Amino acid sequence: MSQVKGYAARSADSELAPMSFERRQPRADDVSIQIDYCGVCHTDLHFAHDDWGITQFPVVPGHEIIGRVTSVGSAVSTFKEGDIVGVGCMVDSCRTCPACEDGLEQFCLNGMTPTYNGEDRHDGSITFGGYSDSIVVSEHFVVKVPSALNPATAAPLLCAGITTYSPLRHYGVKPGHKVGVVGMGGLGHMGVKFAKALGAEVTLFTRSSHKVEEARNQGADHVVISTDDAQMEAIAGQLDFILDTVPVQHDLNPYLNTLCYDGIHIMVGLLDPVDPPLQAGALLMKRRVLAGSLIGGMPETQEVLDFCAEHGIECDVEMLDIRNINEAYERMQRGDVKYRFVIDMETLKAA
């Protein structure tokens, strides 16, 4: 076992604070990683506050991890000491079920092991995430970071990036398609960038008129104020896809009506029940589809990094001293970040 320093929440009503804990002894297929950067996801906040009632305390959040390989196990063949690598939202799965064999480990039929607040499949210990100075992960769940990427801005690609890239790729977005993106946060701004890089004409839906210029700067071809009935009516029946990144309950019906026949509304942000109720006629009368998507498997996670390197795509980030993590959480709740915090783990040394 090795002693590690990190930041943890010890209860739902406590602030995150420094905590020392132990990482497991590396196994034969493990990669040991010194963490340089870790993105801050809204999911981290939910787990720290136990908003979903499933947190096992203490919890060390963080699943957008970029670092440097410090050692590898005897069975590791893909990585070597000094490599710049990434670890995303999961660190294990059964690896034998149909989903795992298809490279869709996030849908493992026996349950994937999340990077934090999960149970290690081998020793039953609770996993701790990337708000720490190092981590040990099986080779299968580590990805290479292309040299063309800035490691700091690459960190959010391992969650915000893959979450928006995967459904666009899965449903075959290509030149000529019209894609609507709902929401202009950490997920939404990446959705705009990916849809544009795939050749689509992109419309950004926002409730805030002050985000119009921001959306255009991100690459949106059109911006629609979703609270303006006239603007929503003007785009009715025109879109092939909607990528819905909003993480709180909102009315889906107006957005469904902007889809053409056979259009697909893809949910990537909302985990709660749909409220207000869905008007099923909006689906039936145009053969529309309401779909969902969750991160991506390991092959696709490597693919999104390579895609970003090829197309010069990066997440817009604000660098963070880990000692300011609680303030950052408060700002996240207010939507006061453009568009993702990334912790410089060098600051952990002074914490």
TITORFI-327248 format. One record per residue (C-alpha): residue number from 1; residue in three letters; x, z negated, y. Coordinates in pm, 1 decimal. Example, Ala and Ser with C-alpha at 12.3 -4.5 7.8 and 13.67 -1.06 7.14 Angstrom:
<tizas>
TIZA|1|Ala|1230.0|-780.0|-450.0;
TIZA|2|Ser|1367.0|-714.0|-106.0;
</tizas>
This chain:
<tizas>
TIZA|1|Met|0.0|0.0|0.0;
TIZA|2|Ser|114.1|66.0|356.4;
TIZA|3|Gln|20.0|-125.6|669.5;
TIZA|4|Val|-158.1|87.4|931.3;
TIZA|5|Lys|-271.2|20.4|1285.9;
TIZA|6|Gly|-602.4|150.5|1413.6;
TIZA|7|Tyr|-913.5|82.4|1617.8;
TIZA|8|Ala|-1223.9|-52.2|1448.3;
TIZA|9|Ala|-1572.8|-179.2|1513.6;
TIZA|10|Arg|-1626.2|-506.7|1330.3;
TIZA|11|Ser|-2001.6|-523.5|1393.1;
TIZA|12|Ala|-2277.4|-314.7|1546.7;
TIZA|13|Asp|-2265.5|-508.4|1874.5;
TIZA|14|Ser|-1888.2|-542.4|1910.5;
TIZA|15|Glu|-1654.9|-311.6|2099.0;
TIZA|16|Leu|-1388.0|-116.7|1916.2;
TIZA|17|Ala|-1062.2|-309.8|1911.3;
TIZA|18|Pro|-719.0|-290.8|1744.4;
TIZA|19|Met|-712.5|-373.6|1374.1;
TIZA|20|Ser|-442.0|-358.7|1109.5;
TIZA|21|Phe|-540.3|-248.3|759.4;
TIZA|22|Glu|-388.3|-102.5|444.2;
TIZA|23|Arg|-377.9|255.9|328.1;
TIZA|24|Arg|-352.9|323.6|-43.2;
TIZA|25|Gln|-31.9|411.4|-219.0;
TIZA|26|Pro|-13.8|795.4|-226.7;
TIZA|27|Arg|-124.2|959.7|-549.7;
TIZA|28|Ala|40.8|1264.7|-704.2;
TIZA|29|Asp|-188.2|1509.5|-519.6;
TIZA|30|Asp|-180.1|1324.6|-186.6;
TIZA|31|Val|-45.4|1424.5|151.9;
TIZA|32|Ser|68.5|1146.1|384.7;
TIZA|33|Ile|5.5|1231.3|749.4;
TIZA|34|Gln|118.7|1081.1|1078.3;
TIZA|35|Ile|-181.2|1126.3|1309.7;
TIZA|36|Asp|-105.4|1279.5|1648.9;
TIZA|37|Tyr|-456.5|1354.0|1775.0;
TIZA|38|Cys|-811.3|1261.0|1680.1;
TIZA|39|Gly|-1128.6|1399.8|1832.6;
TIZA|40|Val|-1416.9|1170.1|1923.9;
TIZA|41|Cys|-1747.6|1281.8|1775.0;
TIZA|42|His|-2094.7|1151.4|1860.8;
TIZA|43|Thr|-2121.1|1057.8|1493.2;
TIZA|44|Asp|-1839.0|808.2|1549.0;
TIZA|45|Leu|-2052.9|630.3|1806.4;
TIZA|46|His|-2354.3|623.5|1572.9;
TIZA|47|Phe|-2149.5|462.3|1295.7;
TIZA|48|Ala|-1982.9|212.9|1528.9;
TIZA|49|His|-2326.7|104.4|1653.7;
TIZA|50|Asp|-2486.0|126.9|1305.6;
TIZA|51|Asp|-2760.4|346.3|1449.6;
TIZA|52|Trp|-2846.6|479.0|1103.1;
TIZA|53|Gly|-2829.2|143.3|922.5;
TIZA|54|Ile|-2560.5|255.5|675.4;
TIZA|55|Thr|-2234.7|138.7|834.8;
TIZA|56|Gln|-2003.1|-78.7|628.1;
TIZA|57|Phe|-1803.9|-295.6|867.6;
TIZA|58|Pro|-1532.0|-294.8|972.1;
TIZA|59|Val|-1543.2|77.9|1037.5;
TIZA|60|Val|-1250.6|288.6|1162.1;
TIZA|61|Pro|-1411.3|611.3|1290.9;
TIZA|62|Gly|-1253.0|952.5|1339.9;
TIZA|63|His|-1288.3|1276.5|1141.7;
TIZA|64|Glu|-1123.9|1534.3|1366.7;
TIZA|65|Ile|-763.4|1464.5|1271.7;
TIZA|66|Ile|-447.9|1658.8|1351.8;
TIZA|67|Gly|-107.6|1531.7|1246.7;
TIZA|68|Arg|227.4|1592.4|1087.0;
TIZA|69|Val|303.2|1564.9|715.1;
TIZA|70|Thr|546.1|1279.4|645.9;
TIZA|71|Ser|555.3|1305.6|264.9;
TIZA|72|Val|378.9|1473.2|-27.1;
TIZA|73|Gly|301.5|1373.2|-383.0;
TIZA|74|Ser|470.1|1524.4|-686.1;
TIZA|75|Ala|173.2|1754.3|-760.3;
TIZA|76|Val|138.0|1891.8|-405.6;
TIZA|77|Ser|228.3|2259.2|-370.1;
TIZA|78|Thr|67.4|2374.2|-43.7;
TIZA|79|Phe|227.3|2140.9|211.1;
TIZA|80|Lys|568.9|2005.4|293.2;
TIZA|81|Glu|713.9|1743.5|522.8;
TIZA|82|Gly|687.6|1845.8|887.5;
TIZA|83|Asp|383.0|2072.4|850.8;
TIZA|84|Ile|112.4|2041.7|1118.7;
TIZA|85|Val|-213.9|1984.7|934.9;
TIZA|86|Gly|-574.3|1883.3|983.6;
TIZA|87|Val|-828.8|1660.1|811.7;
TIZA|88|Gly|-1198.2|1696.2|885.1;
TIZA|89|Cys|-1520.2|1522.7|787.7;
TIZA|90|Met|-1453.2|1470.9|415.9;
TIZA|91|Val|-1162.5|1361.0|200.2;
TIZA|92|Asp|-1295.0|1413.5|-152.2;
TIZA|93|Ser|-1575.8|1544.6|-371.7;
TIZA|94|Cys|-1636.3|1572.0|-745.9;
TIZA|95|Arg|-1469.3|1918.7|-741.4;
TIZA|96|Thr|-1652.1|2026.6|-1058.7;
TIZA|97|Cys|-2017.8|2083.3|-962.6;
TIZA|98|Pro|-2148.8|2430.1|-866.9;
TIZA|99|Ala|-2126.9|2353.5|-493.1;
TIZA|100|Cys|-1765.3|2240.8|-516.9;
TIZA|101|Glu|-1673.5|2540.3|-731.3;
TIZA|102|Asp|-1826.1|2763.1|-462.2;
TIZA|103|Gly|-1606.1|2602.3|-195.2;
TIZA|104|Leu|-1903.6|2416.2|-48.1;
TIZA|105|Glu|-1773.4|2064.4|-99.3;
TIZA|106|Gln|-1993.7|1933.0|182.4;
TIZA|107|Phe|-2290.2|1993.4|-48.8;
TIZA|108|Cys|-2126.2|1832.9|-353.7;
TIZA|109|Leu|-2407.1|1754.1|-598.4;
TIZA|110|Asn|-2243.7|1419.8|-671.5;
TIZA|111|Gly|-2187.0|1340.8|-305.9;
TIZA|112|Met|-1881.6|1421.6|-97.6;
TIZA|113|Thr|-1659.1|1136.5|21.9;
TIZA|114|Pro|-1662.5|1116.3|403.1;
TIZA|115|Thr|-1339.7|1054.9|591.9;
TIZA|116|Tyr|-1465.1|714.2|701.5;
TIZA|117|Asn|-1734.1|474.6|582.1;
TIZA|118|Gly|-1723.3|637.2|238.1;
TIZA|119|Glu|-1627.6|503.2|-102.9;
TIZA|120|Asp|-1306.9|626.3|-262.8;
TIZA|121|Arg|-1395.3|790.8|-594.4;
TIZA|122|His|-1090.8|643.2|-770.4;
TIZA|123|Asp|-1058.0|281.0|-659.8;
TIZA|124|Gly|-1390.0|208.7|-485.6;
TIZA|125|Ser|-1226.5|116.2|-154.9;
TIZA|126|Ile|-1392.1|206.9|175.5;
TIZA|127|Thr|-1240.1|500.3|359.2;
TIZA|128|Phe|-1102.4|451.4|709.5;
TIZA|129|Gly|-1079.2|737.2|957.4;
TIZA|130|Gly|-854.5|888.3|1217.6;
TIZA|131|Tyr|-855.7|626.5|1493.3;
TIZA|132|Ser|-529.7|514.5|1331.8;
TIZA|133|Asp|-163.0|603.1|1317.4;
TIZA|134|Ser|-160.8|755.0|967.6;
TIZA|135|Ile|-377.6|863.9|677.0;
TIZA|136|Val|-337.8|960.4|311.5;
TIZA|137|Val|-553.4|1248.9|186.2;
TIZA|138|Ser|-571.7|1465.5|-123.9;
TIZA|139|Glu|-407.8|1805.3|-73.5;
TIZA|140|His|-739.1|1980.8|-145.0;
TIZA|141|Phe|-893.7|1832.2|169.4;
TIZA|142|Val|-608.2|1910.5|407.5;
TIZA|143|Val|-589.3|2233.9|609.0;
TIZA|144|Lys|-300.8|2413.3|777.0;
TIZA|145|Val|-301.0|2433.1|1157.3;
TIZA|146|Pro|-181.3|2777.6|1268.5;
TIZA|147|Ser|114.7|2769.5|1505.2;
TIZA|148|Ala|-86.9|2964.8|1764.1;
TIZA|149|Leu|-322.6|2668.3|1812.3;
TIZA|150|Asn|-265.3|2378.3|2047.8;
TIZA|151|Pro|-284.6|2076.2|1812.8;
TIZA|152|Ala|-471.0|1864.1|2067.7;
TIZA|153|Thr|-746.8|2116.9|2137.0;
TIZA|154|Ala|-761.7|2210.0|1767.2;
TIZA|155|Ala|-874.8|1861.8|1662.6;
TIZA|156|Pro|-1247.5|1910.0|1743.6;
TIZA|157|Leu|-1250.5|2236.0|1547.8;
TIZA|158|Leu|-1256.3|2019.1|1234.1;
TIZA|159|Cys|-1609.1|1900.6|1315.4;
TIZA|160|Ala|-1762.3|2056.4|1627.8;
TIZA|161|Gly|-1591.5|2384.6|1545.8;
TIZA|162|Ile|-1678.0|2417.9|1179.3;
TIZA|163|Thr|-2032.1|2286.4|1238.6;
TIZA|164|Thr|-2110.0|2578.2|1468.2;
TIZA|165|Tyr|-1891.8|2844.0|1304.3;
TIZA|166|Ser|-2022.5|2797.1|949.9;
TIZA|167|Pro|-2390.4|2886.6|1008.2;
TIZA|168|Leu|-2303.4|3184.7|1226.6;
TIZA|169|Arg|-2081.7|3319.3|948.8;
TIZA|170|His|-2322.6|3227.7|669.6;
TIZA|171|Tyr|-2616.0|3408.8|829.7;
TIZA|172|Gly|-2404.8|3710.7|915.5;
TIZA|173|Val|-2395.9|3717.4|1295.1;
TIZA|174|Lys|-2232.5|4043.5|1402.5;
TIZA|175|Pro|-2212.5|4288.5|1692.2;
TIZA|176|Gly|-2559.5|4391.3|1806.7;
TIZA|177|His|-2720.5|4058.0|1727.1;
TIZA|178|Lys|-2873.2|3839.2|1996.8;
TIZA|179|Val|-2796.9|3468.9|1958.8;
TIZA|180|Gly|-2946.7|3180.4|2150.8;
TIZA|181|Val|-2758.3|2850.3|2172.9;
TIZA|182|Val|-2955.6|2536.6|2255.1;
TIZA|183|Gly|-2751.0|2267.0|2427.5;
TIZA|184|Met|-2425.6|2280.0|2622.0;
TIZA|185|Gly|-2226.7|1990.2|2479.6;
TIZA|186|Gly|-1937.2|1962.9|2236.0;
TIZA|187|Leu|-2117.9|2171.4|1974.2;
TIZA|188|Gly|-2299.6|2406.2|2209.0;
TIZA|189|His|-2000.0|2529.4|2403.9;
TIZA|190|Met|-1823.6|2608.9|2075.5;
TIZA|191|Gly|-2132.6|2792.1|1951.2;
TIZA|192|Val|-2123.3|3014.9|2258.7;
TIZA|193|Lys|-1754.9|3093.7|2204.4;
TIZA|194|Phe|-1796.9|3174.4|1835.4;
TIZA|195|Ala|-2107.7|3388.2|1880.5;
TIZA|196|Lys|-1929.6|3588.9|2151.2;
TIZA|197|Ala|-1618.7|3631.9|1934.4;
TIZA|198|Leu|-1839.5|3760.4|1652.1;
TIZA|199|Gly|-1972.8|4027.6|1886.0;
TIZA|200|Ala|-2317.9|3888.6|1964.5;
TIZA|201|Glu|-2504.4|3888.8|2294.8;
TIZA|202|Val|-2541.2|3520.4|2378.3;
TIZA|203|Thr|-2812.2|3330.8|2563.2;
TIZA|204|Leu|-2760.1|2964.4|2647.7;
TIZA|205|Phe|-3066.7|2742.0|2675.4;
TIZA|206|Thr|-3027.8|2437.7|2897.9;
TIZA|207|Arg|-3253.8|2194.0|3079.3;
TIZA|208|Ser|-3006.5|2161.8|3366.3;
TIZA|209|Ser|-2978.0|2426.2|3637.1;
TIZA|210|His|-2631.5|2295.6|3729.1;
TIZA|211|Lys|-2504.7|2413.3|3388.3;
TIZA|212|Val|-2581.1|2778.7|3455.5;
TIZA|213|Glu|-2239.5|2855.0|3599.2;
TIZA|214|Glu|-2068.0|2647.0|3328.4;
TIZA|215|Ala|-2245.2|2846.2|3058.4;
TIZA|216|Arg|-2138.5|3176.3|3209.9;
TIZA|217|Asn|-1780.7|3050.2|3233.3;
TIZA|218|Gln|-1795.0|2974.4|2860.0;
TIZA|219|Gly|-1898.7|3331.9|2790.1;
TIZA|220|Ala|-2280.2|3324.2|2783.4;
TIZA|221|Asp|-2434.9|3657.2|2878.4;
TIZA|222|His|-2760.5|3495.6|2987.0;
TIZA|223|Val|-2874.2|3144.0|3075.3;
TIZA|224|Val|-3233.6|3028.5|3039.5;
TIZA|225|Ile|-3366.7|2705.5|3188.3;
TIZA|226|Ser|-3576.4|2581.7|2898.2;
TIZA|227|Thr|-3812.1|2379.4|3119.8;
TIZA|228|Asp|-3906.1|2693.1|3314.7;
TIZA|229|Asp|-4210.1|2844.7|3140.8;
TIZA|230|Ala|-4163.7|3180.5|3309.8;
TIZA|231|Gln|-3803.2|3212.3|3191.1;
TIZA|232|Met|-3899.7|3114.1|2837.6;
TIZA|233|Glu|-4186.2|3362.7|2834.8;
TIZA|234|Ala|-3954.1|3638.5|2954.9;
TIZA|235|Ile|-3729.1|3600.6|2649.9;
TIZA|236|Ala|-4009.7|3561.1|2392.4;
TIZA|237|Gly|-3954.2|3755.6|2070.4;
TIZA|238|Gln|-3606.9|3882.0|2163.5;
TIZA|239|Leu|-3350.0|3676.3|1970.6;
TIZA|240|Asp|-3220.8|3721.7|1616.8;
TIZA|241|Phe|-3077.2|3371.3|1582.2;
TIZA|242|Ile|-3095.2|3034.1|1751.6;
TIZA|243|Leu|-2816.1|2780.7|1703.1;
TIZA|244|Asp|-2974.9|2446.9|1791.9;
TIZA|245|Thr|-2709.3|2183.0|1866.1;
TIZA|246|Val|-2928.3|1915.1|2027.6;
TIZA|247|Pro|-2884.5|1580.4|1842.5;
TIZA|248|Val|-3205.7|1412.0|1966.7;
TIZA|249|Gln|-3571.1|1489.6|1904.3;
TIZA|250|His|-3697.2|1786.9|2105.0;
TIZA|251|Asp|-3977.9|2039.1|2087.3;
TIZA|252|Leu|-3874.4|2329.7|1863.7;
TIZA|253|Asn|-4186.2|2537.4|1923.6;
TIZA|254|Pro|-4082.6|2703.6|2250.7;
TIZA|255|Tyr|-3751.3|2809.2|2097.8;
TIZA|256|Leu|-3912.0|2949.5|1783.2;
TIZA|257|Asn|-4120.6|3175.9|2004.4;
TIZA|258|Thr|-3804.1|3334.3|2147.4;
TIZA|259|Leu|-3715.5|3470.2|1801.2;
TIZA|260|Cys|-3806.9|3816.9|1685.6;
TIZA|261|Tyr|-3959.6|3874.7|1342.8;
TIZA|262|Asp|-3722.9|3755.4|1066.4;
TIZA|263|Gly|-3541.7|3545.7|1327.4;
TIZA|264|Ile|-3361.1|3231.3|1214.1;
TIZA|265|His|-3357.2|2896.7|1395.9;
TIZA|266|Ile|-3056.9|2696.6|1268.9;
TIZA|267|Met|-3046.6|2319.4|1317.6;
TIZA|268|Val|-2700.6|2161.5|1329.8;
TIZA|269|Gly|-2752.6|1856.6|1551.9;
TIZA|270|Leu|-3077.9|1678.0|1467.6;
TIZA|271|Leu|-3098.5|1432.3|1177.2;
TIZA|272|Asp|-3425.9|1265.1|1274.9;
TIZA|273|Pro|-3778.6|1390.1|1194.2;
TIZA|274|Val|-3895.5|1688.8|1396.6;
TIZA|275|Asp|-4114.9|1561.1|1678.0;
TIZA|276|Pro|-4343.1|1695.3|1817.5;
TIZA|277|Pro|-4476.5|1863.7|1504.0;
TIZA|278|Leu|-4383.3|2220.4|1426.5;
TIZA|279|Gln|-4651.4|2486.0|1469.4;
TIZA|280|Ala|-4616.1|2652.3|1130.6;
TIZA|281|Gly|-4800.1|2959.3|1252.7;
TIZA|282|Ala|-4494.9|3045.1|1463.8;
TIZA|283|Leu|-4303.4|3082.4|1136.9;
TIZA|284|Leu|-4568.3|3255.0|930.2;
TIZA|285|Met|-4678.4|3516.9|1179.1;
TIZA|286|Lys|-4326.0|3651.2|1234.7;
TIZA|287|Arg|-4161.9|3560.3|900.8;
TIZA|288|Arg|-3924.9|3335.9|1093.6;
TIZA|289|Val|-3695.9|3086.2|921.3;
TIZA|290|Leu|-3615.1|2727.6|1017.2;
TIZA|291|Ala|-3278.3|2643.3|861.4;
TIZA|292|Gly|-3014.6|2371.7|865.0;
TIZA|293|Ser|-2638.5|2362.3|822.3;
TIZA|294|Leu|-2378.1|2089.5|766.3;
TIZA|295|Ile|-2008.4|2131.2|858.5;
TIZA|296|Gly|-1837.4|2367.9|610.4;
TIZA|297|Gly|-1643.1|2365.6|284.2;
TIZA|298|Met|-1266.2|2360.6|268.1;
TIZA|299|Pro|-1214.2|2739.7|249.3;
TIZA|300|Glu|-1433.7|2788.0|555.1;
TIZA|301|Thr|-1266.3|2502.1|742.4;
TIZA|302|Gln|-933.5|2679.7|701.4;
TIZA|303|Glu|-1105.8|3003.0|801.9;
TIZA|304|Val|-1232.3|2861.4|1132.0;
TIZA|305|Leu|-881.7|2749.3|1229.7;
TIZA|306|Asp|-741.4|3092.7|1146.8;
TIZA|307|Phe|-1028.5|3259.8|1334.3;
TIZA|308|Cys|-961.5|3050.6|1643.9;
TIZA|309|Ala|-591.2|3131.1|1629.6;
TIZA|310|Glu|-668.4|3502.8|1601.9;
TIZA|311|His|-922.6|3505.3|1885.9;
TIZA|312|Gly|-760.8|3252.5|2119.1;
TIZA|313|Ile|-1049.7|3006.8|2091.6;
TIZA|314|Glu|-1006.6|2638.4|2165.5;
TIZA|315|Cys|-1231.4|2344.4|2238.2;
TIZA|316|Asp|-1251.4|2220.6|2596.6;
TIZA|317|Val|-1119.4|1865.8|2577.9;
TIZA|318|Glu|-1044.2|1558.0|2785.2;
TIZA|319|Met|-743.1|1366.9|2657.4;
TIZA|320|Leu|-801.6|997.2|2598.7;
TIZA|321|Asp|-594.2|681.5|2583.5;
TIZA|322|Ile|-731.4|494.0|2283.2;
TIZA|323|Arg|-742.8|175.7|2491.2;
TIZA|324|Asn|-1027.2|343.7|2683.8;
TIZA|325|Ile|-1233.5|428.2|2375.3;
TIZA|326|Asn|-1522.1|194.4|2462.2;
TIZA|327|Glu|-1553.9|346.4|2807.9;
TIZA|328|Ala|-1545.1|689.2|2644.7;
TIZA|329|Tyr|-1834.8|590.8|2417.7;
TIZA|330|Glu|-2037.6|487.5|2723.0;
TIZA|331|Arg|-1962.1|820.2|2888.4;
TIZA|332|Met|-2061.0|1008.1|2572.0;
TIZA|333|Gln|-2398.6|837.1|2577.0;
TIZA|334|Arg|-2445.8|959.6|2934.8;
TIZA|335|Gly|-2330.8|1311.1|2844.2;
TIZA|336|Asp|-2036.9|1267.6|3080.0;
TIZA|337|Val|-1766.4|1464.7|2899.3;
TIZA|338|Lys|-1675.1|1833.0|2900.9;
TIZA|339|Tyr|-1683.9|1876.5|2617.9;
TIZA|340|Arg|-1493.5|1662.1|2370.2;
TIZA|341|Phe|-1270.0|1357.8|2399.4;
TIZA|342|Val|-946.0|1377.4|2202.1;
TIZA|343|Ile|-738.2|1064.4|2150.0;
TIZA|344|Asp|-365.8|1097.2|2203.0;
TIZA|345|Met|-255.7|871.2|1918.0;
TIZA|346|Glu|74.0|803.1|2091.4;
TIZA|347|Thr|-128.6|561.7|2306.2;
TIZA|348|Leu|-204.3|352.3|1998.1;
TIZA|349|Lys|151.2|221.2|2005.9;
TIZA|350|Ala|82.5|35.1|2330.5;
TIZA|351|Ala|-258.3|-98.0|2223.4;
</tizas>
